Amino acid sequence: MRHDKAARLLDLARMLAGSGEGLTLDEMARALDVSRRTAERMRDAVWAAFPQMEAIDDPPTKRFRIPSGLDSLFQTPSAEELAALRTAADSYKAAGADGRSAALYALERKLLAALRGAARRRVAPDVEALVQAETIAVHAGPRPFEDEAVLTAIRTAVKSLSALSFRYQGGGTPGRTRVVTPLGILFGRSNYLVATEGDDPRPRSWRLDRIADIAVLDRPASPPPGFSLQAFADESFGIYHGQVEDVVLRIRPDRAEDALRWRFHSNQSVAPQPDGSVVVSFRASGMLELAWHLFTWGDAVEIVGPESLKGIMIEQLRLAMGAHQT
């Protein structure tokens, strides 16, 4: 228990050293999943160990931070952390996400280069042993498009609040040059730029593999007030956005255990039923993508609602039967 307490205090010290604006007591409590009073005691213990910590007035509260960072003695990564980083990089590479895998490999090299010789020699064999004992299962699907020049241009525009220009080989007028306000990138089975165009405030998704001649413009372009990329992504089951519907699915008793471990949607509620079945409810758009996913459950799932999802599923079943029945 003492070791665990010391580790949690060191975690808090790292949070305070890694935050530019500092953390309030409430933020510490949420991050550590403790009460505010416990967070206050932990802050005091960290302050005693690191007297360089400072308090910043941020009415009606205060923020705390360790502005000079922590000595490398407290920052040596463990073999498990380095192995997890390598596994994540390998996973991205196996999935075709070359841009993100290259960034993680570069981060791994920087971390290893920053280690003192003895620490590096001590941790390296354990890292290699863990990496050799873990591998990536590659699933069938499209390889995501991650051209480094496209990603760099989008990220530059987002950071500088600048407009983007590109030629888009998709939509109703393929090849037309678009000028948009970039809002972020959605990574998934395919990767998308989320942006608004012209006076239309509604965010739209643009496939990265259909973007060419991209350029950051010397023109200010700020996102709509209160826009959240996560909230935008959560509106849909997948990538495609449309009318938001109330979805209710009933999973058969023999697959109930699978359903209890499955995440259909970020806002789902799961209710076990007296007969052993499970009812999953959530609000989302993207009914076509949801129907495609429900194919993988076979006859274990009953669509209770909405009717539009039932209609899409029936139509997709007709198309599949038409392609395969003789």
C-alpha positions as a Markdown table, in Angstrom:
| # | Residue | x | y | z |
|---|---|---|---|---|
| 1 | Met | 0.0 | 0.0 | 0.0 |
| 2 | Arg | 2.9 | 2.4 | 0.8 |
| 3 | His | 4.4 | 1.7 | -2.6 |
| 4 | Asp | 1.0 | 2.4 | -4.2 |
| 5 | Lys | 0.6 | 5.7 | -2.4 |
| 6 | Ala | 4.1 | 6.8 | -3.4 |
| 7 | Ala | 3.4 | 5.9 | -7.0 |
| 8 | Arg | 0.1 | 7.9 | -7.0 |
| 9 | Leu | 2.0 | 10.9 | -5.5 |
| 10 | Leu | 4.6 | 10.6 | -8.3 |
| 11 | Asp | 1.8 | 10.4 | -10.9 |
| 12 | Leu | 0.3 | 13.6 | -9.5 |
| 13 | Ala | 3.7 | 15.3 | -9.6 |
| 14 | Arg | 4.1 | 14.3 | -13.2 |
| 15 | Met | 0.6 | 15.8 | -14.0 |
| 16 | Leu | 1.6 | 19.0 | -12.3 |
| 17 | Ala | 4.9 | 19.2 | -14.1 |
| 18 | Gly | 3.3 | 18.4 | -17.5 |
| 19 | Ser | 0.5 | 21.0 | -17.3 |
| 20 | Gly | 1.4 | 24.4 | -18.6 |
| 21 | Glu | -1.6 | 26.2 | -17.0 |
| 22 | Gly | -1.7 | 24.0 | -13.9 |
| 23 | Leu | -4.4 | 22.0 | -12.3 |
| 24 | Thr | -7.1 | 22.9 | -9.8 |
| 25 | Leu | -7.9 | 20.7 | -6.8 |
| 26 | Asp | -11.1 | 19.6 | -8.5 |
| 27 | Glu | -9.2 | 18.6 | -11.6 |
| 28 | Met | -6.7 | 16.7 | -9.5 |
| 29 | Ala | -9.5 | 14.8 | -7.8 |
| 30 | Arg | -11.1 | 13.8 | -11.1 |
| 31 | Ala | -7.8 | 12.7 | -12.6 |
| 32 | Leu | -6.9 | 10.6 | -9.6 |
| 33 | Asp | -10.5 | 9.5 | -8.9 |
| 34 | Val | -10.3 | 10.6 | -5.3 |
| 35 | Ser | -12.3 | 13.0 | -3.1 |
| 36 | Arg | -11.3 | 16.7 | -3.1 |
| 37 | Arg | -10.0 | 16.4 | 0.5 |
| 38 | Thr | -7.8 | 13.5 | -0.5 |
| 39 | Ala | -6.6 | 15.5 | -3.5 |
| 40 | Glu | -5.7 | 18.4 | -1.2 |
| 41 | Arg | -3.7 | 16.1 | 1.1 |
| 42 | Met | -1.9 | 14.6 | -1.9 |
| 43 | Arg | -1.1 | 18.1 | -3.2 |
| 44 | Asp | 0.4 | 19.0 | 0.1 |
| 45 | Ala | 2.6 | 15.9 | 0.1 |
| 46 | Val | 3.8 | 16.7 | -3.4 |
| 47 | Trp | 4.5 | 20.3 | -2.4 |
| 48 | Ala | 6.6 | 19.1 | 0.4 |
| 49 | Ala | 8.6 | 16.8 | -1.9 |
| 50 | Phe | 8.8 | 19.4 | -4.7 |
| 51 | Pro | 9.0 | 22.9 | -3.1 |
| 52 | Gln | 9.4 | 24.5 | -6.5 |
| 53 | Met | 5.6 | 23.9 | -7.0 |
| 54 | Glu | 3.7 | 27.2 | -7.4 |
| 55 | Ala | 0.1 | 28.4 | -6.9 |
| 56 | Ile | -1.5 | 30.6 | -9.6 |
| 57 | Asp | -4.5 | 32.7 | -8.9 |
| 58 | Asp | -7.4 | 31.8 | -11.2 |
| 59 | Pro | -10.5 | 33.3 | -9.5 |
| 60 | Pro | -12.5 | 31.9 | -8.0 |
| 61 | Thr | -10.0 | 29.1 | -7.5 |
| 62 | Lys | -6.2 | 28.4 | -7.7 |
| 63 | Arg | -4.1 | 26.3 | -10.1 |
| 64 | Phe | -1.0 | 24.5 | -9.1 |
| 65 | Arg | 2.0 | 23.4 | -11.3 |
| 66 | Ile | 5.6 | 22.5 | -11.1 |
| 67 | Pro | 7.0 | 24.9 | -13.7 |
| 68 | Ser | 10.6 | 23.6 | -13.9 |
| 69 | Gly | 9.5 | 20.0 | -14.6 |
| 70 | Leu | 10.9 | 16.9 | -12.9 |
| 71 | Asp | 14.4 | 15.5 | -12.9 |
| 72 | Ser | 15.0 | 12.6 | -15.2 |
| 73 | Leu | 15.4 | 10.4 | -12.2 |
| 74 | Phe | 11.6 | 10.5 | -11.8 |
| 75 | Gln | 10.8 | 10.3 | -15.5 |
| 76 | Thr | 12.5 | 7.0 | -16.5 |
| 77 | Pro | 9.8 | 5.0 | -18.5 |
| 78 | Ser | 9.2 | 1.4 | -17.5 |
| 79 | Ala | 9.6 | -1.6 | -19.8 |
| 80 | Glu | 5.8 | -2.0 | -19.9 |
| 81 | Glu | 5.3 | 1.6 | -21.0 |
| 82 | Leu | 8.0 | 1.4 | -23.7 |
| 83 | Ala | 6.6 | -2.0 | -24.9 |
| 84 | Ala | 3.1 | -0.5 | -25.0 |
| 85 | Leu | 4.4 | 2.4 | -27.1 |
| 86 | Arg | 6.1 | 0.0 | -29.5 |
| 87 | Thr | 3.0 | -2.1 | -29.8 |
| 88 | Ala | 0.9 | 0.9 | -30.6 |
| 89 | Ala | 3.3 | 2.0 | -33.3 |
| 90 | Asp | 3.4 | -1.5 | -34.7 |
| 91 | Ser | -0.4 | -1.6 | -34.7 |
| 92 | Tyr | -0.6 | 1.6 | -36.6 |
| 93 | Lys | 1.9 | 0.4 | -39.1 |
| 94 | Ala | 0.1 | -2.9 | -39.6 |
| 95 | Ala | -3.1 | -1.0 | -40.2 |
| 96 | Gly | -1.5 | 1.2 | -42.8 |
| 97 | Ala | -1.5 | 4.3 | -40.6 |
| 98 | Asp | 2.0 | 5.3 | -41.6 |
| 99 | Gly | 1.9 | 8.9 | -40.4 |
| 100 | Arg | 0.9 | 8.0 | -36.9 |
| 101 | Ser | 3.2 | 5.0 | -36.7 |
| 102 | Ala | 6.2 | 7.1 | -37.8 |
| 103 | Ala | 5.4 | 9.7 | -35.0 |
| 104 | Leu | 5.3 | 7.0 | -32.3 |
| 105 | Tyr | 8.5 | 5.4 | -33.5 |
| 106 | Ala | 10.2 | 8.8 | -33.4 |
| 107 | Leu | 8.9 | 9.3 | -29.9 |
| 108 | Glu | 10.3 | 5.9 | -28.8 |
| 109 | Arg | 13.7 | 6.9 | -30.2 |
| 110 | Lys | 13.6 | 10.2 | -28.3 |
| 111 | Leu | 12.7 | 8.4 | -25.0 |
| 112 | Leu | 15.5 | 5.9 | -25.4 |
| 113 | Ala | 18.0 | 8.6 | -26.3 |
| 114 | Ala | 17.1 | 10.5 | -23.2 |
| 115 | Leu | 17.7 | 7.6 | -20.9 |
| 116 | Arg | 21.0 | 7.3 | -19.1 |
| 117 | Gly | 23.2 | 4.5 | -20.3 |
| 118 | Ala | 22.6 | 2.2 | -17.3 |
| 119 | Ala | 18.9 | 2.7 | -17.3 |
| 120 | Arg | 18.7 | 2.1 | -21.1 |
| 121 | Arg | 20.8 | -1.2 | -20.8 |
| 122 | Arg | 18.6 | -2.3 | -17.9 |
| 123 | Val | 15.2 | -1.7 | -19.6 |
| 124 | Ala | 16.1 | -2.7 | -23.2 |
| 125 | Pro | 16.0 | -6.6 | -22.7 |
| 126 | Asp | 12.7 | -6.4 | -20.9 |
| 127 | Val | 11.2 | -4.3 | -23.7 |
| 128 | Glu | 12.3 | -6.7 | -26.4 |
| 129 | Ala | 11.0 | -9.7 | -24.4 |
| 130 | Leu | 7.6 | -8.0 | -24.1 |
| 131 | Val | 7.5 | -7.0 | -27.7 |
| 132 | Gln | 8.3 | -10.5 | -28.9 |
| 133 | Ala | 5.5 | -11.9 | -26.6 |
| 134 | Glu | 2.8 | -9.6 | -28.0 |
| 135 | Thr | 1.7 | -9.2 | -31.6 |
| 136 | Ile | -1.0 | -7.5 | -33.6 |
| 137 | Ala | -4.0 | -9.2 | -35.2 |
| 138 | Val | -4.6 | -7.5 | -38.5 |
| 139 | His | -8.3 | -7.3 | -39.4 |
| 140 | Ala | -9.7 | -7.2 | -42.9 |
| 141 | Gly | -10.7 | -3.7 | -44.1 |
| 142 | Pro | -9.6 | -0.7 | -46.0 |
| 143 | Arg | -6.1 | 0.6 | -45.4 |
| 144 | Pro | -6.4 | 4.2 | -44.0 |
| 145 | Phe | -4.9 | 7.0 | -46.2 |
| 146 | Glu | -2.3 | 8.9 | -44.2 |
| 147 | Asp | -0.3 | 11.1 | -46.6 |
| 148 | Glu | 2.1 | 13.0 | -44.4 |
| 149 | Ala | 1.8 | 16.2 | -46.4 |
| 150 | Val | -2.0 | 16.2 | -46.1 |
| 151 | Leu | -1.9 | 15.5 | -42.4 |
| 152 | Thr | 0.7 | 18.2 | -41.8 |
| 153 | Ala | -1.3 | 20.8 | -43.8 |
| 154 | Ile | -4.5 | 20.1 | -41.9 |
| 155 | Arg | -2.7 | 20.2 | -38.5 |
| 156 | Thr | -0.9 | 23.4 | -39.4 |
| 157 | Ala | -4.2 | 25.0 | -40.4 |
| 158 | Val | -6.0 | 23.8 | -37.2 |
| 159 | Lys | -3.2 | 25.2 | -34.9 |
| 160 | Ser | -3.0 | 28.5 | -36.7 |
| 161 | Leu | -6.8 | 28.9 | -37.2 |
| 162 | Ser | -6.3 | 29.3 | -40.9 |
| 163 | Ala | -8.4 | 28.3 | -43.9 |
| 164 | Leu | -7.5 | 25.3 | -46.1 |
| 165 | Ser | -7.7 | 25.0 | -49.9 |
| 166 | Phe | -7.8 | 21.6 | -51.7 |
| 167 | Arg | -9.1 | 19.9 | -54.8 |
| 168 | Tyr | -11.6 | 17.3 | -53.9 |
| 169 | Gln | -12.1 | 14.2 | -56.1 |
| 170 | Gly | -15.5 | 13.3 | -54.7 |
| 171 | Gly | -19.0 | 14.7 | -54.0 |
| 172 | Gly | -21.3 | 16.0 | -56.6 |
| 173 | Thr | -18.7 | 18.0 | -58.5 |
| 174 | Pro | -15.4 | 16.0 | -58.5 |
| 175 | Gly | -12.3 | 18.0 | -59.1 |
| 176 | Arg | -13.7 | 21.3 | -57.7 |
| 177 | Thr | -11.4 | 23.4 | -55.5 |
| 178 | Arg | -12.8 | 23.8 | -52.0 |
| 179 | Val | -11.9 | 26.4 | -49.4 |
| 180 | Val | -12.9 | 25.3 | -45.9 |
| 181 | Thr | -12.5 | 25.9 | -42.2 |
| 182 | Pro | -10.8 | 22.8 | -40.8 |
| 183 | Leu | -12.2 | 21.4 | -37.5 |
| 184 | Gly | -10.2 | 18.2 | -37.1 |
| 185 | Ile | -9.5 | 14.7 | -38.4 |
| 186 | Leu | -11.5 | 11.6 | -37.8 |
| 187 | Phe | -9.4 | 8.5 | -37.8 |
| 188 | Gly | -11.1 | 5.2 | -38.5 |
| 189 | Arg | -11.5 | 2.5 | -41.2 |
| 190 | Ser | -11.1 | 5.5 | -43.5 |
| 191 | Asn | -9.8 | 8.9 | -42.4 |
| 192 | Tyr | -11.7 | 12.1 | -42.9 |
| 193 | Leu | -11.2 | 15.8 | -42.6 |
| 194 | Val | -14.1 | 17.5 | -40.7 |
| 195 | Ala | -14.6 | 21.0 | -41.9 |
| 196 | Thr | -17.2 | 23.7 | -42.7 |
| 197 | Glu | -17.4 | 25.3 | -46.2 |
| 198 | Gly | -18.6 | 28.8 | -47.0 |
| 199 | Asp | -21.5 | 30.1 | -45.0 |
| 200 | Asp | -22.9 | 26.7 | -44.2 |
| 201 | Pro | -22.3 | 26.1 | -40.4 |
| 202 | Arg | -22.9 | 22.4 | -40.6 |
| 203 | Pro | -19.7 | 20.3 | -40.4 |
| 204 | Arg | -19.0 | 17.9 | -43.2 |
| 205 | Ser | -16.6 | 15.0 | -43.7 |
| 206 | Trp | -14.1 | 14.9 | -46.5 |
| 207 | Arg | -12.1 | 11.7 | -47.3 |
| 208 | Leu | -8.4 | 12.3 | -47.0 |
| 209 | Asp | -7.6 | 10.0 | -49.9 |
| 210 | Arg | -9.7 | 12.2 | -52.3 |
| 211 | Ile | -7.9 | 15.4 | -51.3 |
| 212 | Ala | -5.2 | 16.8 | -53.6 |
| 213 | Asp | -3.3 | 20.1 | -54.0 |
| 214 | Ile | -3.9 | 21.0 | -50.4 |
| 215 | Ala | -2.6 | 24.3 | -49.1 |
| 216 | Val | -2.9 | 26.4 | -45.9 |
| 217 | Leu | -4.2 | 29.9 | -46.8 |
| 218 | Asp | -3.2 | 33.2 | -45.2 |
| 219 | Arg | -6.8 | 33.7 | -44.2 |
| 220 | Pro | -8.3 | 33.4 | -40.7 |
| 221 | Ala | -10.8 | 30.5 | -40.1 |
| 222 | Ser | -12.1 | 29.8 | -36.6 |
| 223 | Pro | -14.3 | 26.9 | -35.7 |
| 224 | Pro | -17.9 | 27.6 | -34.7 |
| 225 | Pro | -18.3 | 28.5 | -31.0 |
| 226 | Gly | -18.7 | 25.5 | -28.8 |
| 227 | Phe | -17.8 | 23.0 | -31.5 |
| 228 | Ser | -16.6 | 19.6 | -30.2 |
| 229 | Leu | -15.1 | 17.1 | -32.6 |
| 230 | Gln | -15.8 | 14.3 | -30.1 |
| 231 | Ala | -19.5 | 15.3 | -29.9 |
| 232 | Phe | -19.7 | 15.4 | -33.7 |
| 233 | Ala | -18.2 | 11.9 | -33.9 |
| 234 | Asp | -20.5 | 10.6 | -31.2 |
| 235 | Glu | -23.6 | 11.7 | -33.2 |
| 236 | Ser | -23.1 | 8.9 | -35.7 |
| 237 | Phe | -22.7 | 5.2 | -35.5 |
| 238 | Gly | -19.8 | 5.5 | -38.0 |
| 239 | Ile | -18.6 | 8.3 | -40.3 |
| 240 | Tyr | -21.8 | 9.1 | -42.2 |
| 241 | His | -24.0 | 11.7 | -40.6 |
| 242 | Gly | -27.7 | 12.1 | -41.1 |
| 243 | Gln | -30.9 | 12.2 | -39.0 |
| 244 | Val | -30.3 | 11.2 | -35.4 |
| 245 | Glu | -32.5 | 8.3 | -34.4 |
| 246 | Asp | -33.4 | 6.4 | -31.3 |
| 247 | Val | -32.0 | 2.9 | -31.8 |
| 248 | Val | -33.2 | -0.1 | -29.7 |
| 249 | Leu | -31.6 | -3.5 | -30.2 |
| 250 | Arg | -32.5 | -6.8 | -28.5 |
| 251 | Ile | -29.7 | -9.4 | -28.2 |
| 252 | Arg | -30.7 | -13.0 | -27.8 |
| 253 | Pro | -30.0 | -14.7 | -24.4 |
| 254 | Asp | -27.2 | -16.9 | -25.8 |
| 255 | Arg | -25.3 | -13.8 | -26.9 |
| 256 | Ala | -26.2 | -11.6 | -23.9 |
| 257 | Glu | -22.7 | -12.0 | -22.4 |
| 258 | Asp | -21.1 | -10.8 | -25.6 |
| 259 | Ala | -23.5 | -7.8 | -25.7 |
| 260 | Leu | -22.6 | -6.8 | -22.2 |
| 261 | Arg | -19.0 | -6.6 | -23.2 |
| 262 | Trp | -19.7 | -4.9 | -26.5 |
| 263 | Arg | -19.7 | -1.1 | -27.1 |
| 264 | Phe | -22.2 | -0.3 | -29.8 |
| 265 | His | -22.1 | 3.4 | -29.2 |
| 266 | Ser | -20.6 | 5.9 | -26.7 |
| 267 | Asn | -24.0 | 7.0 | -25.3 |
| 268 | Gln | -25.5 | 3.5 | -25.1 |
| 269 | Ser | -27.5 | 2.1 | -22.2 |
| 270 | Val | -27.6 | -1.7 | -21.6 |
| 271 | Ala | -30.5 | -3.3 | -19.8 |
| 272 | Pro | -30.5 | -7.1 | -19.0 |
| 273 | Gln | -34.0 | -8.6 | -19.4 |
| 274 | Pro | -35.8 | -11.2 | -17.2 |
| 275 | Asp | -35.7 | -13.7 | -20.1 |
| 276 | Gly | -31.9 | -13.4 | -20.2 |
| 277 | Ser | -31.8 | -11.2 | -23.3 |
| 278 | Val | -30.2 | -7.7 | -23.4 |
| 279 | Val | -31.7 | -4.5 | -24.7 |
| 280 | Val | -29.2 | -1.9 | -26.0 |
| 281 | Ser | -30.4 | 1.7 | -26.6 |
| 282 | Phe | -28.6 | 4.7 | -28.0 |
| 283 | Arg | -29.1 | 7.8 | -30.2 |
| 284 | Ala | -27.2 | 8.0 | -33.4 |
| 285 | Ser | -27.2 | 8.7 | -37.1 |
| 286 | Gly | -25.5 | 6.5 | -39.7 |
| 287 | Met | -28.2 | 3.8 | -40.0 |
| 288 | Leu | -26.5 | 2.2 | -43.1 |
| 289 | Glu | -23.2 | 1.7 | -41.3 |
| 290 | Leu | -25.1 | 0.3 | -38.3 |
| 291 | Ala | -26.9 | -2.2 | -40.5 |
| 292 | Trp | -23.6 | -3.3 | -42.0 |
| 293 | His | -22.3 | -3.9 | -38.5 |
| 294 | Leu | -25.4 | -5.8 | -37.4 |
| 295 | Phe | -24.8 | -8.3 | -40.2 |
| 296 | Thr | -21.9 | -9.6 | -38.1 |
| 297 | Trp | -24.3 | -10.5 | -35.3 |
| 298 | Gly | -26.4 | -12.8 | -37.6 |
| 299 | Asp | -29.7 | -13.7 | -36.1 |
| 300 | Ala | -28.6 | -12.8 | -32.6 |
| 301 | Val | -29.9 | -9.2 | -32.8 |
| 302 | Glu | -33.5 | -8.1 | -33.3 |
| 303 | Ile | -34.0 | -4.5 | -34.4 |
| 304 | Val | -36.7 | -3.1 | -32.2 |
| 305 | Gly | -36.4 | 0.4 | -33.7 |
| 306 | Pro | -36.3 | 2.6 | -35.6 |
| 307 | Glu | -38.4 | 1.5 | -38.6 |
| 308 | Ser | -35.9 | 3.2 | -40.9 |
| 309 | Leu | -33.1 | 0.9 | -39.6 |
| 310 | Lys | -35.3 | -2.2 | -40.2 |
| 311 | Gly | -36.0 | -1.0 | -43.7 |
| 312 | Ile | -32.3 | -0.5 | -44.5 |
| 313 | Met | -31.4 | -3.9 | -43.1 |
| 314 | Ile | -34.1 | -5.6 | -45.1 |
| 315 | Glu | -32.9 | -3.8 | -48.3 |
| 316 | Gln | -29.3 | -4.8 | -47.6 |
| 317 | Leu | -30.4 | -8.4 | -47.1 |
| 318 | Arg | -32.3 | -8.4 | -50.4 |
| 319 | Leu | -29.2 | -7.0 | -52.2 |
| 320 | Ala | -27.0 | -9.7 | -50.6 |
| 321 | Met | -29.4 | -12.5 | -51.5 |
| 322 | Gly | -29.7 | -11.2 | -55.0 |
| 323 | Ala | -26.0 | -11.3 | -55.4 |
| 324 | His | -25.6 | -14.9 | -54.1 |
| 325 | Gln | -28.8 | -16.8 | -54.7 |
| 326 | Thr | -29.1 | -18.9 | -57.8 |
